[in-house]
Amino acid sequence: MANPQGPQGNHDPAGSTQMFRAFVDEGPQGRQTRQQPAAPAGPRIGLIVGIVVVVAVVAAVAWLAMK
C-alpha cells in the first residue's frame, strides 16, 4: 500500500480515504454479519414461565400458611 491518494490526487498519509471507501462499498450486508444474531425466544419464554411458576408456588405456600 504505497502512498494512498485522495479524490483530488492529494497525498493521504493515513490512508483514511481508502479505508472510508472500503467501508462505504461494504454495504449493510457486510456490517450485519458482524453483529450477533438475535437471541432465540425459547430461553426467554422458559424464564418467564419459570418466574410465573415460582410466584404461584410462593403464593400457594403463603395461602396455606395463613389458613
mmCIF file as Biopython writes it, N, C-alpha, C and O atoms, coordinates in Angstrom:
data_model
#
loop_
_atom_site.group_PDB
_atom_site.id
_atom_site.type_symbol
_atom_site.label_atom_id
_atom_site.label_alt_id
_atom_site.label_comp_id
_atom_site.label_asym_id
_atom_site.label_entity_id
_atom_site.label_seq_id
_atom_site.pdbx_PDB_ins_code
_atom_site.Cartn_x
_atom_site.Cartn_y
_atom_site.Cartn_z
_atom_site.occupancy
_atom_site.B_iso_or_equiv
_atom_site.auth_seq_id
_atom_site.auth_asym_id
_atom_site.pdbx_PDB_model_num
ATOM 1   N N  . MET A ? 1  ? 0.869   -1.162  0.000  1.0 0.0 1  A 1 
ATOM 2   C CA . MET A ? 1  ? 0.000   0.000   0.000  1.0 0.0 1  A 1 
ATOM 3   C C  . MET A ? 1  ? 0.910   1.217   0.000  1.0 0.0 1  A 1 
ATOM 4   O O  . MET A ? 1  ? 1.284   1.711   1.063  1.0 0.0 1  A 1 
ATOM 5   N N  . ALA A ? 2  ? 1.259   1.691   -1.151 1.0 0.0 2  A 1 
ATOM 6   C CA . ALA A ? 2  ? 2.208   2.792   -1.259 1.0 0.0 2  A 1 
ATOM 7   C C  . ALA A ? 2  ? 1.494   4.077   -1.606 1.0 0.0 2  A 1 
ATOM 8   O O  . ALA A ? 2  ? 0.819   4.165   -2.632 1.0 0.0 2  A 1 
ATOM 9   N N  . ASN A ? 3  ? 1.641   5.067   -0.757 1.0 0.0 3  A 1 
ATOM 10  C CA . ASN A ? 3  ? 1.123   6.411   -0.985 1.0 0.0 3  A 1 
ATOM 11  C C  . ASN A ? 3  ? -0.337  6.446   -1.452 1.0 0.0 3  A 1 
ATOM 12  O O  . ASN A ? 3  ? -0.599  6.707   -2.626 1.0 0.0 3  A 1 
ATOM 13  N N  . PRO A ? 4  ? -1.281  6.189   -0.554 1.0 0.0 4  A 1 
ATOM 14  C CA . PRO A ? 4  ? -2.692  6.293   -0.939 1.0 0.0 4  A 1 
ATOM 15  C C  . PRO A ? 4  ? -3.010  7.727   -1.376 1.0 0.0 4  A 1 
ATOM 16  O O  . PRO A ? 4  ? -2.494  8.684   -0.799 1.0 0.0 4  A 1 
ATOM 17  N N  . GLN A ? 5  ? -3.843  7.867   -2.375 1.0 0.0 5  A 1 
ATOM 18  C CA . GLN A ? 5  ? -4.189  9.181   -2.900 1.0 0.0 5  A 1 
ATOM 19  C C  . GLN A ? 5  ? -5.638  9.507   -2.553 1.0 0.0 5  A 1 
ATOM 20  O O  . GLN A ? 5  ? -6.497  8.625   -2.552 1.0 0.0 5  A 1 
ATOM 21  N N  . GLY A ? 6  ? -5.901  10.770  -2.260 1.0 0.0 6  A 1 
ATOM 22  C CA . GLY A ? 6  ? -7.256  11.241  -2.021 1.0 0.0 6  A 1 
ATOM 23  C C  . GLY A ? 6  ? -7.975  11.424  -3.345 1.0 0.0 6  A 1 
ATOM 24  O O  . GLY A ? 6  ? -7.400  11.152  -4.399 1.0 0.0 6  A 1 
ATOM 25  N N  . PRO A ? 7  ? -9.226  11.881  -3.313 1.0 0.0 7  A 1 
ATOM 26  C CA . PRO A ? 7  ? -10.003 12.008  -4.550 1.0 0.0 7  A 1 
ATOM 27  C C  . PRO A ? 7  ? -9.418  13.028  -5.533 1.0 0.0 7  A 1 
ATOM 28  O O  . PRO A ? 7  ? -9.567  12.837  -6.739 1.0 0.0 7  A 1 
ATOM 29  N N  . GLN A ? 8  ? -8.757  14.106  -5.077 1.0 0.0 8  A 1 
ATOM 30  C CA . GLN A ? 8  ? -8.159  15.096  -5.967 1.0 0.0 8  A 1 
ATOM 31  C C  . GLN A ? 8  ? -6.676  14.814  -6.204 1.0 0.0 8  A 1 
ATOM 32  O O  . GLN A ? 8  ? -5.987  15.675  -6.751 1.0 0.0 8  A 1 
ATOM 33  N N  . GLY A ? 9  ? -6.169  13.681  -5.828 1.0 0.0 9  A 1 
ATOM 34  C CA . GLY A ? 9  ? -4.778  13.355  -6.011 1.0 0.0 9  A 1 
ATOM 35  C C  . GLY A ? 9  ? -3.902  13.855  -4.877 1.0 0.0 9  A 1 
ATOM 36  O O  . GLY A ? 9  ? -2.678  13.767  -4.975 1.0 0.0 9  A 1 
ATOM 37  N N  . ASN A ? 10 ? -4.479  14.372  -3.812 1.0 0.0 10 A 1 
ATOM 38  C CA . ASN A ? 10 ? -3.707  14.822  -2.651 1.0 0.0 10 A 1 
ATOM 39  C C  . ASN A ? 10 ? -3.205  13.607  -1.885 1.0 0.0 10 A 1 
ATOM 40  O O  . ASN A ? 10 ? -3.888  12.586  -1.805 1.0 0.0 10 A 1 
ATOM 41  N N  . HIS A ? 11 ? -2.027  13.722  -1.333 1.0 0.0 11 A 1 
ATOM 42  C CA . HIS A ? 11 ? -1.440  12.626  -0.571 1.0 0.0 11 A 1 
ATOM 43  C C  . HIS A ? 11 ? -2.228  12.421  0.717  1.0 0.0 11 A 1 
ATOM 44  O O  . HIS A ? 11 ? -2.479  13.382  1.443  1.0 0.0 11 A 1 
ATOM 45  N N  . ASP A ? 12 ? -2.618  11.198  1.009  1.0 0.0 12 A 1 
ATOM 46  C CA . ASP A ? 12 ? -3.373  10.842  2.220  1.0 0.0 12 A 1 
ATOM 47  C C  . ASP A ? 12 ? -2.508  9.878   3.031  1.0 0.0 12 A 1 
ATOM 48  O O  . ASP A ? 12 ? -2.618  8.665   2.851  1.0 0.0 12 A 1 
ATOM 49  N N  . PRO A ? 13 ? -1.647  10.389  3.923  1.0 0.0 13 A 1 
ATOM 50  C CA . PRO A ? 13 ? -0.687  9.519   4.605  1.0 0.0 13 A 1 
ATOM 51  C C  . PRO A ? 13 ? -1.336  8.451   5.476  1.0 0.0 13 A 1 
ATOM 52  O O  . PRO A ? 13 ? -0.766  7.372   5.645  1.0 0.0 13 A 1 
ATOM 53  N N  . ALA A ? 14 ? -2.502  8.722   6.028  1.0 0.0 14 A 1 
ATOM 54  C CA . ALA A ? 14 ? -3.135  7.738   6.905  1.0 0.0 14 A 1 
ATOM 55  C C  . ALA A ? 14 ? -3.924  6.699   6.115  1.0 0.0 14 A 1 
ATOM 56  O O  . ALA A ? 14 ? -4.277  5.650   6.653  1.0 0.0 14 A 1 
ATOM 57  N N  . GLY A ? 15 ? -4.199  6.976   4.861  1.0 0.0 15 A 1 
ATOM 58  C CA . GLY A ? 15 ? -4.990  6.043   4.066  1.0 0.0 15 A 1 
ATOM 59  C C  . GLY A ? 15 ? -6.455  6.060   4.454  1.0 0.0 15 A 1 
ATOM 60  O O  . GLY A ? 15 ? -7.183  5.116   4.146  1.0 0.0 15 A 1 
ATOM 61  N N  . SER A ? 16 ? -6.906  7.119   5.129  1.0 0.0 16 A 1 
ATOM 62  C CA . SER A ? 16 ? -8.280  7.148   5.628  1.0 0.0 16 A 1 
ATOM 63  C C  . SER A ? 16 ? -9.301  7.195   4.499  1.0 0.0 16 A 1 
ATOM 64  O O  . SER A ? 16 ? -10.395 6.649   4.639  1.0 0.0 16 A 1 
ATOM 65  N N  . THR A ? 17 ? -8.966  7.831   3.389  1.0 0.0 17 A 1 
ATOM 66  C CA . THR A ? 17 ? -9.905  7.880   2.265  1.0 0.0 17 A 1 
ATOM 67  C C  . THR A ? 17 ? -10.140 6.474   1.725  1.0 0.0 17 A 1 
ATOM 68  O O  . THR A ? 17 ? -11.274 6.098   1.430  1.0 0.0 17 A 1 
ATOM 69  N N  . GLN A ? 18 ? -9.086  5.716   1.600  1.0 0.0 18 A 1 
ATOM 70  C CA . GLN A ? 18 ? -9.223  4.352   1.088  1.0 0.0 18 A 1 
ATOM 71  C C  . GLN A ? 18 ? -10.008 3.495   2.071  1.0 0.0 18 A 1 
ATOM 72  O O  . GLN A ? 18 ? -10.838 2.685   1.658  1.0 0.0 18 A 1 
ATOM 73  N N  . MET A ? 19 ? -9.759  3.661   3.356  1.0 0.0 19 A 1 
ATOM 74  C CA . MET A ? 19 ? -10.486 2.889   4.362  1.0 0.0 19 A 1 
ATOM 75  C C  . MET A ? 19 ? -11.967 3.284   4.363  1.0 0.0 19 A 1 
ATOM 76  O O  . MET A ? 19 ? -12.839 2.429   4.515  1.0 0.0 19 A 1 
ATOM 77  N N  . PHE A ? 20 ? -12.250 4.598   4.191  1.0 0.0 20 A 1 
ATOM 78  C CA . PHE A ? 20 ? -13.633 5.052   4.163  1.0 0.0 20 A 1 
ATOM 79  C C  . PHE A ? 20 ? -14.359 4.471   2.950  1.0 0.0 20 A 1 
ATOM 80  O O  . PHE A ? 20 ? -15.500 4.023   3.061  1.0 0.0 20 A 1 
ATOM 81  N N  . ARG A ? 21 ? -13.702 4.481   1.807  1.0 0.0 21 A 1 
ATOM 82  C CA . ARG A ? 21 ? -14.328 3.925   0.600  1.0 0.0 21 A 1 
ATOM 83  C C  . ARG A ? 21 ? -14.611 2.439   0.771  1.0 0.0 21 A 1 
ATOM 84  O O  . ARG A ? 21 ? -15.657 1.953   0.341  1.0 0.0 21 A 1 
ATOM 85  N N  . ALA A ? 22 ? -13.700 1.724   1.387  1.0 0.0 22 A 1 
ATOM 86  C CA . ALA A ? 22 ? -13.934 0.293   1.630  1.0 0.0 22 A 1 
ATOM 87  C C  . ALA A ? 22 ? -15.131 0.105   2.558  1.0 0.0 22 A 1 
ATOM 88  O O  . ALA A ? 22 ? -15.917 -0.825  2.378  1.0 0.0 22 A 1 
ATOM 89  N N  . PHE A ? 23 ? -15.270 0.983   3.548  1.0 0.0 23 A 1 
ATOM 90  C CA . PHE A ? 23 ? -16.397 0.906   4.489  1.0 0.0 23 A 1 
ATOM 91  C C  . PHE A ? 23 ? -17.710 1.175   3.768  1.0 0.0 23 A 1 
ATOM 92  O O  . PHE A ? 23 ? -18.694 0.467   3.978  1.0 0.0 23 A 1 
ATOM 93  N N  . VAL A ? 24 ? -17.726 2.207   2.912  1.0 0.0 24 A 1 
ATOM 94  C CA . VAL A ? 24 ? -18.949 2.561   2.193  1.0 0.0 24 A 1 
ATOM 95  C C  . VAL A ? 24 ? -19.313 1.479   1.180  1.0 0.0 24 A 1 
ATOM 96  O O  . VAL A ? 24 ? -20.483 1.122   1.043  1.0 0.0 24 A 1 
ATOM 97  N N  . ASP A ? 25 ? -18.308 0.957   0.469  1.0 0.0 25 A 1 
ATOM 98  C CA . ASP A ? 25 ? -18.568 -0.064  -0.543 1.0 0.0 25 A 1 
ATOM 99  C C  . ASP A ? 25 ? -19.015 -1.379  0.068  1.0 0.0 25 A 1 
ATOM 100 O O  . ASP A ? 25 ? -19.629 -2.209  -0.604 1.0 0.0 25 A 1 
ATOM 101 N N  . GLU A ? 26 ? -18.705 -1.567  1.347  1.0 0.0 26 A 1 
ATOM 102 C CA . GLU A ? 26 ? -19.055 -2.813  2.023  1.0 0.0 26 A 1 
ATOM 103 C C  . GLU A ? 26 ? -20.564 -2.996  2.069  1.0 0.0 26 A 1 
ATOM 104 O O  . GLU A ? 26 ? -21.044 -4.116  1.895  1.0 0.0 26 A 1 
ATOM 105 N N  . GLY A ? 27 ? -21.320 -1.943  2.295  1.0 0.0 27 A 1 
ATOM 106 C CA . GLY A ? 27 ? -22.773 -2.008  2.324  1.0 0.0 27 A 1 
ATOM 107 C C  . GLY A ? 27 ? -23.294 -2.598  3.621  1.0 0.0 27 A 1 
ATOM 108 O O  . GLY A ? 27 ? -22.517 -3.069  4.451  1.0 0.0 27 A 1 
ATOM 109 N N  . PRO A ? 28 ? -24.611 -2.575  3.798  1.0 0.0 28 A 1 
ATOM 110 C CA . PRO A ? 28 ? -25.206 -3.063  5.052  1.0 0.0 28 A 1 
ATOM 111 C C  . PRO A ? 28 ? -25.066 -4.573  5.256  1.0 0.0 28 A 1 
ATOM 112 O O  . PRO A ? 28 ? -25.085 -5.036  6.396  1.0 0.0 28 A 1 
ATOM 113 N N  . GLN A ? 29 ? -24.927 -5.351  4.175  1.0 0.0 29 A 1 
ATOM 114 C CA . GLN A ? 29 ? -24.806 -6.801  4.345  1.0 0.0 29 A 1 
ATOM 115 C C  . GLN A ? 29 ? -23.529 -7.157  5.081  1.0 0.0 29 A 1 
ATOM 116 O O  . GLN A ? 29 ? -23.545 -8.049  5.930  1.0 0.0 29 A 1 
ATOM 117 N N  . GLY A ? 30 ? -22.431 -6.493  4.787  1.0 0.0 30 A 1 
ATOM 118 C CA . GLY A ? 30 ? -21.168 -6.798  5.437  1.0 0.0 30 A 1 
ATOM 119 C C  . GLY A ? 30 ? -21.183 -6.453  6.909  1.0 0.0 30 A 1 
ATOM 120 O O  . GLY A ? 30 ? -20.645 -7.198  7.728  1.0 0.0 30 A 1 
ATOM 121 N N  . ARG A ? 31 ? -21.785 -5.343  7.252  1.0 0.0 31 A 1 
ATOM 122 C CA . ARG A ? 31 ? -21.847 -4.943  8.664  1.0 0.0 31 A 1 
ATOM 123 C C  . ARG A ? 31 ? -22.789 -5.840  9.445  1.0 0.0 31 A 1 
ATOM 124 O O  . ARG A ? 31 ? -22.567 -6.087  10.631 1.0 0.0 31 A 1 
ATOM 125 N N  . GLN A ? 32 ? -23.829 -6.328  8.802  1.0 0.0 32 A 1 
ATOM 126 C CA . GLN A ? 32 ? -24.806 -7.144  9.501  1.0 0.0 32 A 1 
ATOM 127 C C  . GLN A ? 32 ? -24.228 -8.488  9.932  1.0 0.0 32 A 1 
ATOM 128 O O  . GLN A ? 32 ? -24.640 -9.034  10.956 1.0 0.0 32 A 1 
ATOM 129 N N  . THR A ? 33 ? -23.291 -9.025  9.178  1.0 0.0 33 A 1 
ATOM 130 C CA . THR A ? 33 ? -22.747 -10.334 9.520  1.0 0.0 33 A 1 
ATOM 131 C C  . THR A ? 33 ? -21.876 -10.271 10.770 1.0 0.0 33 A 1 
ATOM 132 O O  . THR A ? 33 ? -21.655 -11.293 11.419 1.0 0.0 33 A 1 
ATOM 133 N N  . ARG A ? 34 ? -21.383 -9.091  11.114 1.0 0.0 34 A 1 
ATOM 134 C CA . ARG A ? 34 ? -20.539 -8.974  12.302 1.0 0.0 34 A 1 
ATOM 135 C C  . ARG A ? 34 ? -21.347 -8.870  13.589 1.0 0.0 34 A 1 
ATOM 136 O O  . ARG A ? 34 ? -20.814 -9.101  14.674 1.0 0.0 34 A 1 
ATOM 137 N N  . GLN A ? 35 ? -22.627 -8.523  13.480 1.0 0.0 35 A 1 
ATOM 138 C CA . GLN A ? 35 ? -23.457 -8.411  14.672 1.0 0.0 35 A 1 
ATOM 139 C C  . GLN A ? 35 ? -23.847 -9.798  15.153 1.0 0.0 35 A 1 
ATOM 140 O O  . GLN A ? 35 ? -23.928 -10.746 14.372 1.0 0.0 35 A 1 
ATOM 141 N N  . GLN A ? 36 ? -24.083 -9.896  16.439 1.0 0.0 36 A 1 
ATOM 142 C CA . GLN A ? 36 ? -24.503 -11.179 16.980 1.0 0.0 36 A 1 
ATOM 143 C C  . GLN A ? 36 ? -25.956 -11.424 16.579 1.0 0.0 36 A 1 
ATOM 144 O O  . GLN A ? 36 ? -26.750 -10.484 16.554 1.0 0.0 36 A 1 
ATOM 145 N N  . PRO A ? 37 ? -26.311 -12.646 16.270 1.0 0.0 37 A 1 
ATOM 146 C CA . PRO A ? 37 ? -27.702 -12.921 15.910 1.0 0.0 37 A 1 
ATOM 147 C C  . PRO A ? 37 ? -28.618 -12.691 17.108 1.0 0.0 37 A 1 
ATOM 148 O O  . PRO A ? 37 ? -28.192 -12.772 18.260 1.0 0.0 37 A 1 
ATOM 149 N N  . ALA A ? 38 ? -29.863 -12.409 16.816 1.0 0.0 38 A 1 
ATOM 150 C CA . ALA A ? 38 ? -30.839 -12.164 17.880 1.0 0.0 38 A 1 
ATOM 151 C C  . ALA A ? 38 ? -30.990 -13.431 18.722 1.0 0.0 38 A 1 
ATOM 152 O O  . ALA A ? 38 ? -30.924 -14.548 18.208 1.0 0.0 38 A 1 
ATOM 153 N N  . ALA A ? 39 ? -31.192 -13.235 20.008 1.0 0.0 39 A 1 
ATOM 154 C CA . ALA A ? 39 ? -31.349 -14.376 20.913 1.0 0.0 39 A 1 
ATOM 155 C C  . ALA A ? 39 ? -32.652 -15.098 20.589 1.0 0.0 39 A 1 
ATOM 156 O O  . ALA A ? 39 ? -33.668 -14.449 20.339 1.0 0.0 39 A 1 
ATOM 157 N N  . PRO A ? 40 ? -32.640 -16.413 20.591 1.0 0.0 40 A 1 
ATOM 158 C CA . PRO A ? 40 ? -33.883 -17.135 20.326 1.0 0.0 40 A 1 
ATOM 159 C C  . PRO A ? 40 ? -34.896 -16.890 21.428 1.0 0.0 40 A 1 
ATOM 160 O O  . PRO A ? 40 ? -34.528 -16.646 22.577 1.0 0.0 40 A 1 
ATOM 161 N N  . ALA A ? 41 ? -36.163 -16.955 21.077 1.0 0.0 41 A 1 
ATOM 162 C CA . ALA A ? 41 ? -37.228 -16.663 22.031 1.0 0.0 41 A 1 
ATOM 163 C C  . ALA A ? 41 ? -37.405 -17.797 23.040 1.0 0.0 41 A 1 
ATOM 164 O O  . ALA A ? 41 ? -38.006 -17.578 24.092 1.0 0.0 41 A 1 
ATOM 165 N N  . GLY A ? 42 ? -36.910 -18.986 22.761 1.0 0.0 42 A 1 
ATOM 166 C CA . GLY A ? 42 ? -37.105 -20.138 23.638 1.0 0.0 42 A 1 
ATOM 167 C C  . GLY A ? 42 ? -36.646 -19.919 25.071 1.0 0.0 42 A 1 
ATOM 168 O O  . GLY A ? 42 ? -37.447 -20.091 25.990 1.0 0.0 42 A 1 
ATOM 169 N N  . PRO A ? 43 ? -35.385 -19.544 25.304 1.0 0.0 43 A 1 
ATOM 170 C CA . PRO A ? 43 ? -34.927 -19.353 26.674 1.0 0.0 43 A 1 
ATOM 171 C C  . PRO A ? 43 ? -35.674 -18.235 27.396 1.0 0.0 43 A 1 
ATOM 172 O O  . PRO A ? 43 ? -35.910 -18.331 28.601 1.0 0.0 43 A 1 
ATOM 173 N N  . ARG A ? 44 ? -36.049 -17.177 26.680 1.0 0.0 44 A 1 
ATOM 174 C CA . ARG A ? 44 ? -36.761 -16.069 27.308 1.0 0.0 44 A 1 
ATOM 175 C C  . ARG A ? 44 ? -38.151 -16.518 27.759 1.0 0.0 44 A 1 
ATOM 176 O O  . ARG A ? 44 ? -38.599 -16.141 28.842 1.0 0.0 44 A 1 
ATOM 177 N N  . ILE A ? 45 ? -38.830 -17.312 26.945 1.0 0.0 45 A 1 
ATOM 178 C CA . ILE A ? 45 ? -40.159 -17.808 27.313 1.0 0.0 45 A 1 
ATOM 179 C C  . ILE A ? 45 ? -40.044 -18.756 28.497 1.0 0.0 45 A 1 
ATOM 180 O O  . ILE A ? 45 ? -40.882 -18.732 29.398 1.0 0.0 45 A 1 
ATOM 181 N N  . GLY A ? 46 ? -39.013 -19.588 28.497 1.0 0.0 46 A 1 
ATOM 182 C CA . GLY A ? 46 ? -38.815 -20.501 29.622 1.0 0.0 46 A 1 
ATOM 183 C C  . GLY A ? 46 ? -38.570 -19.755 30.921 1.0 0.0 46 A 1 
ATOM 184 O O  . GLY A ? 46 ? -39.043 -20.172 31.978 1.0 0.0 46 A 1 
ATOM 185 N N  . LEU A ? 47 ? -37.834 -18.655 30.848 1.0 0.0 47 A 1 
ATOM 186 C CA . LEU A ? 47 ? -37.582 -17.841 32.042 1.0 0.0 47 A 1 
ATOM 187 C C  . LEU A ? 47 ? -38.873 -17.238 32.572 1.0 0.0 47 A 1 
ATOM 188 O O  . LEU A ? 47 ? -39.110 -17.241 33.780 1.0 0.0 47 A 1 
ATOM 189 N N  . ILE A ? 48 ? -39.702 -16.724 31.685 1.0 0.0 48 A 1 
ATOM 190 C CA . ILE A ? 48 ? -40.977 -16.125 32.104 1.0 0.0 48 A 1 
ATOM 191 C C  . ILE A ? 48 ? -41.876 -17.182 32.731 1.0 0.0 48 A 1 
ATOM 192 O O  . ILE A ? 48 ? -42.488 -16.936 33.770 1.0 0.0 48 A 1 
ATOM 193 N N  . VAL A ? 49 ? -41.963 -18.360 32.110 1.0 0.0 49 A 1 
ATOM 194 C CA . VAL A ? 49 ? -42.789 -19.442 32.671 1.0 0.0 49 A 1 
ATOM 195 C C  . VAL A ? 49 ? -42.249 -19.860 34.033 1.0 0.0 49 A 1 
ATOM 196 O O  . VAL A ? 49 ? -43.025 -20.112 34.955 1.0 0.0 49 A 1 
ATOM 197 N N  . GLY A ? 50 ? -40.939 -19.935 34.169 1.0 0.0 50 A 1 
ATOM 198 C CA . GLY A ? 50 ? -40.346 -20.301 35.456 1.0 0.0 50 A 1 
ATOM 199 C C  . GLY A ? 50 ? -40.667 -19.299 36.545 1.0 0.0 50 A 1 
ATOM 200 O O  . GLY A ? 50 ? -40.965 -19.688 37.674 1.0 0.0 50 A 1 
ATOM 201 N N  . ILE A ? 51 ? -40.611 -18.023 36.227 1.0 0.0 51 A 1 
ATOM 202 C CA . ILE A ? 51 ? -40.940 -16.980 37.219 1.0 0.0 51 A 1 
ATOM 203 C C  . ILE A ? 51 ? -42.406 -17.075 37.625 1.0 0.0 51 A 1 
ATOM 204 O O  . ILE A ? 51 ? -42.730 -16.941 38.805 1.0 0.0 51 A 1 
ATOM 205 N N  . VAL A ? 52 ? -43.291 -17.305 36.663 1.0 0.0 52 A 1 
ATOM 206 C CA . VAL A ? 52 ? -44.725 -17.437 36.976 1.0 0.0 52 A 1 
ATOM 207 C C  . VAL A ? 52 ? -44.957 -18.636 37.887 1.0 0.0 52 A 1 
ATOM 208 O O  . VAL A ? 52 ? -45.746 -18.559 38.829 1.0 0.0 52 A 1 
ATOM 209 N N  . VAL A ? 53 ? -44.270 -19.745 37.609 1.0 0.0 53 A 1 
ATOM 210 C CA . VAL A ? 53 ? -44.436 -20.942 38.448 1.0 0.0 53 A 1 
ATOM 211 C C  . VAL A ? 53 ? -43.937 -20.671 39.864 1.0 0.0 53 A 1 
ATOM 212 O O  . VAL A ? 53 ? -44.588 -21.071 40.829 1.0 0.0 53 A 1 
ATOM 213 N N  . VAL A ? 54 ? -42.806 -20.006 40.006 1.0 0.0 54 A 1 
ATOM 214 C CA . VAL A ? 54 ? -42.261 -19.704 41.340 1.0 0.0 54 A 1 
ATOM 215 C C  . VAL A ? 54 ? -43.216 -18.794 42.102 1.0 0.0 54 A 1 
ATOM 216 O O  . VAL A ? 54 ? -43.456 -19.012 43.289 1.0 0.0 54 A 1 
ATOM 217 N N  . VAL A ? 55 ? -43.760 -17.782 41.443 1.0 0.0 55 A 1 
ATOM 218 C CA . VAL A ? 55 ? -44.705 -16.876 42.115 1.0 0.0 55 A 1 
ATOM 219 C C  . VAL A ? 55 ? -45.952 -17.647 42.541 1.0 0.0 55 A 1 
ATOM 220 O O  . VAL A ? 55 ? -46.469 -17.425 43.636 1.0 0.0 55 A 1 
ATOM 221 N N  . ALA A ? 56 ? -46.439 -18.546 41.693 1.0 0.0 56 A 1 
ATOM 222 C CA . ALA A ? 56 ? -47.625 -19.334 42.044 1.0 0.0 56 A 1 
ATOM 223 C C  . ALA A ? 56 ? -47.349 -20.238 43.244 1.0 0.0 56 A 1 
ATOM 224 O O  . ALA A ? 56 ? -48.196 -20.365 44.128 1.0 0.0 56 A 1 
ATOM 225 N N  . VAL A ? 57 ? -46.175 -20.865 43.284 1.0 0.0 57 A 1 
ATOM 226 C CA . VAL A ? 57 ? -45.830 -21.747 44.411 1.0 0.0 57 A 1 
ATOM 227 C C  . VAL A ? 57 ? -45.711 -20.939 45.701 1.0 0.0 57 A 1 
ATOM 228 O O  . VAL A ? 57 ? -46.212 -21.358 46.745 1.0 0.0 57 A 1 
ATOM 229 N N  . VAL A ? 58 ? -45.049 -19.781 45.634 1.0 0.0 58 A 1 
ATOM 230 C CA . VAL A ? 58 ? -44.914 -18.942 46.831 1.0 0.0 58 A 1 
ATOM 231 C C  . VAL A ? 58 ? -46.286 -18.473 47.302 1.0 0.0 58 A 1 
ATOM 232 O O  . VAL A ? 58 ? -46.556 -18.450 48.502 1.0 0.0 58 A 1 
ATOM 233 N N  . ALA A ? 59 ? -47.152 -18.100 46.364 1.0 0.0 59 A 1 
ATOM 234 C CA . ALA A ? 59 ? -48.499 -17.680 46.749 1.0 0.0 59 A 1 
ATOM 235 C C  . ALA A ? 59 ? -49.287 -18.815 47.375 1.0 0.0 59 A 1 
ATOM 236 O O  . ALA A ? 59 ? -50.015 -18.594 48.343 1.0 0.0 59 A 1 
ATOM 237 N N  . ALA A ? 60 ? -49.159 -20.028 46.848 1.0 0.0 60 A 1 
ATOM 238 C CA . ALA A ? 60 ? -49.854 -21.184 47.410 1.0 0.0 60 A 1 
ATOM 239 C C  . ALA A ? 60 ? -49.336 -21.505 48.812 1.0 0.0 60 A 1 
ATOM 240 O O  . ALA A ? 60 ? -50.124 -21.816 49.705 1.0 0.0 60 A 1 
ATOM 241 N N  . VAL A ? 61 ? -48.033 -21.432 49.010 1.0 0.0 61 A 1 
ATOM 242 C CA . VAL A ? 61 ? -47.472 -21.703 50.342 1.0 0.0 61 A 1 
ATOM 243 C C  . VAL A ? 61 ? -47.929 -20.629 51.334 1.0 0.0 61 A 1 
ATOM 244 O O  . VAL A ? 61 ? -48.263 -20.947 52.475 1.0 0.0 61 A 1 
ATOM 245 N N  . ALA A ? 62 ? -47.945 -19.383 50.917 1.0 0.0 62 A 1 
ATOM 246 C CA . ALA A ? 62 ? -48.400 -18.309 51.804 1.0 0.0 62 A 1 
ATOM 247 C C  . ALA A ? 62 ? -49.883 -18.481 52.131 1.0 0.0 62 A 1 
ATOM 248 O O  . ALA A ? 62 ? -50.297 -18.248 53.266 1.0 0.0 62 A 1 
ATOM 249 N N  . TRP A ? 63 ? -50.681 -18.886 51.150 1.0 0.0 63 A 1 
ATOM 250 C CA . TRP A ? 63 ? -52.122 -19.077 51.388 1.0 0.0 63 A 1 
ATOM 251 C C  . TRP A ? 63 ? -52.350 -20.232 52.359 1.0 0.0 63 A 1 
ATOM 252 O O  . TRP A ? 63 ? -53.209 -20.142 53.237 1.0 0.0 63 A 1 
ATOM 253 N N  . LEU A ? 64 ? -51.583 -21.326 52.208 1.0 0.0 64 A 1 
ATOM 254 C CA . LEU A ? 64 ? -51.724 -22.458 53.126 1.0 0.0 64 A 1 
ATOM 255 C C  . LEU A ? 64 ? -51.236 -22.090 54.524 1.0 0.0 64 A 1 
ATOM 256 O O  . LEU A ? 64 ? -51.795 -22.575 55.508 1.0 0.0 64 A 1 
ATOM 257 N N  . ALA A ? 65 ? -50.218 -21.255 54.640 1.0 0.0 65 A 1 
ATOM 258 C CA . ALA A ? 65 ? -49.697 -20.868 55.953 1.0 0.0 65 A 1 
ATOM 259 C C  . ALA A ? 65 ? -50.681 -19.994 56.691 1.0 0.0 65 A 1 
ATOM 260 O O  . ALA A ? 65 ? -50.717 -20.032 57.920 1.0 0.0 65 A 1 
ATOM 261 N N  . MET A ? 66 ? -51.473 -19.217 56.003 1.0 0.0 66 A 1 
ATOM 262 C CA . MET A ? 66 ? -52.442 -18.318 56.644 1.0 0.0 66 A 1 
ATOM 263 C C  . MET A ? 66 ? -53.756 -19.007 56.957 1.0 0.0 66 A 1 
ATOM 264 O O  . MET A ? 66 ? -54.575 -18.453 57.690 1.0 0.0 66 A 1 
ATOM 265 N N  . LYS A ? 67 ? -53.975 -20.163 56.440 1.0 0.0 67 A 1 
ATOM 266 C CA . LYS A ? 67 ? -55.235 -20.868 56.610 1.0 0.0 67 A 1 
ATOM 267 C C  . LYS A ? 67 ? -55.399 -21.427 57.982 1.0 0.0 67 A 1 
ATOM 268 O O  . LYS A ? 67 ? -56.418 -22.051 58.277 1.0 0.0 67 A 1 
#
